[in-house]
């Protein structure tokens, strides 16, 4: 498989501060890594010339973008409609709760339209991912 066949895109809402954005992407990256297919990872362990082992990384590009909150929500909806895309989303509830039990209670008590998304990570075939995120701006600390 070619490294350009699939893609991982992180999406951050433009109103999220940089320090929070890093937390959001970190949590979402763990989730995508856990629930993705086996082919997402490159070599499991890479041993340097000194004999020290280093964990491998994703074999596919992982870029971070930013969009307004409304477009983020639409992107999440589109990604969830495509069975070939894996999507991890980060509602504000994840930031405002402390335990998994509190998080489950908070999210399960709300209808989806009441969730405020701070970010998402989507993974899938490059063509499918680009259809959703292709016009998003690259995220950077201004």
Buried (B, 14 or more C-beta within 10 A) or exposed (E): EEEEEBBBBBBBBEEBEEEBBBBBBEBBBEBBBEEBEEEBBEEEEEEEEEEEEEEEEBBBEBBBBBBEBEBBBEBBEBBBEBEEBBBBBBBBBBBEBEEEEEBEEBBEEEEEEEBBBBBBBBBBBBEBBBBBBEEBEEBEEE
